[in-house]
Amino acid sequence: MSATAGPNTHGAGAEPWPTEISYDPAQKILRIAFDNARQFDLPAEYLRIESPSAEVQGHNPDEKVLVAGRRHVGILDMEEVVNYAVRIVFDDLHDTGIYSWRYLYELGRDYAERWQGYLSALADAGKSRDPV
């Protein structure tokens, strides 16, 4: 599965814009390249546990749900939403997250910190990345 995002028509000083998006189902990695030469390899599990959906994020930061047991989750499909985002359909049938280009960039940029926070939260809650 591979796609090229449309051109960034937001002008100078605009936020980074994706130039290519591809998914490797064997490694379960979404690769996204931006027009500022940054490229990120984002595991499907990471994208799933950081889904921007209300189901995961809640309606405020205090309501964020700790999603466990998604070590083996993969991506079934990606659908571009207008020209600003992609909707990702995961093989656990979660499909309500709309990932804006800005959010995907933030997920890539902040991967190490967010992932460590997730692992710590799982440990604190006595939960696992492995399915029950």
SVG drawing of the C-alpha trace seen along z (x, -y; Angstrom):
<svg xmlns="http://www.w3.org/2000/svg" viewBox="-15 -32 31 46">
<polyline fill="none" stroke="black" stroke-width="0.4" points="0.0,0.0 1.6,-3.3 0.4,-6.8 1.7,-10.2 0.0,-13.1 -1.1,-16.1 1.0,-19.2 1.3,-21.6 -0.6,-24.6 -0.4,-26.5 2.5,-28.7 5.8,-29.6 6.2,-28.9 3.6,-26.2 3.8,-23.1 5.6,-20.1 3.5,-18.4 3.7,-14.7 5.3,-13.8 5.0,-10.0 3.2,-7.5 3.7,-3.8 2.9,-0.8 5.1,2.4 2.7,5.1 5.5,7.6 7.1,5.2 3.8,3.4 5.5,0.0 4.0,-3.1 6.7,-5.2 5.9,-8.9 8.2,-11.4 7.7,-15.2 8.7,-18.1 11.2,-19.3 13.3,-16.1 12.1,-14.4 11.0,-10.8 9.4,-8.6 8.9,-4.9 5.8,-4.5 4.8,-1.1 1.2,-0.2 0.9,0.6 2.1,-2.9 -0.4,-4.5 -3.2,-2.4 -2.4,-3.2 -2.1,-6.9 -5.2,-7.0 -6.7,-10.5 -10.2,-9.0 -12.4,-10.0 -12.5,-6.3 -8.8,-6.5 -8.2,-10.2 -11.5,-10.9 -12.8,-14.5 -9.9,-15.9 -6.4,-14.8 -7.7,-13.2 -9.9,-10.8 -7.2,-9.2 -7.5,-5.4 -4.5,-3.2 -4.8,-0.7 -3.1,2.5 -2.6,5.8 -1.9,4.4 1.6,5.7 0.6,7.5 -1.9,5.1 -1.6,4.2 -3.1,1.8 -5.8,3.0 -6.4,-0.2 -5.7,-3.9 -8.0,-6.4 -7.1,-10.1 -9.5,-12.5 -10.0,-15.5 -6.4,-16.8 -5.4,-17.1 -5.5,-13.7 -5.7,-9.9 -8.1,-7.5 -6.4,-4.3 -8.3,-1.0 -6.5,1.4 -6.9,5.2 -8.5,5.1 -11.3,3.2 -10.5,-0.2 -11.3,-2.7 -12.4,-5.9 -9.1,-7.8 -8.5,-10.6 -4.7,-11.3 -4.0,-14.8 -0.7,-15.4 0.2,-17.6 -0.6,-14.8 1.4,-12.2 4.4,-14.6 4.1,-15.1 3.8,-11.3 7.1,-10.9 8.9,-13.8 7.9,-12.7 8.1,-9.0 10.8,-8.2 9.2,-10.2 5.6,-9.0 6.6,-5.4 8.5,-5.4 5.6,-7.0 3.3,-4.3 5.6,-1.5 5.8,-3.1 2.0,-3.5 1.5,0.1 4.0,1.2 2.3,-1.0 -1.1,0.4 0.1,4.0 -0.9,4.4 1.0,5.8 1.5,5.1 0.6,8.7 -3.0,9.7 -4.8,11.3"/>
</svg>
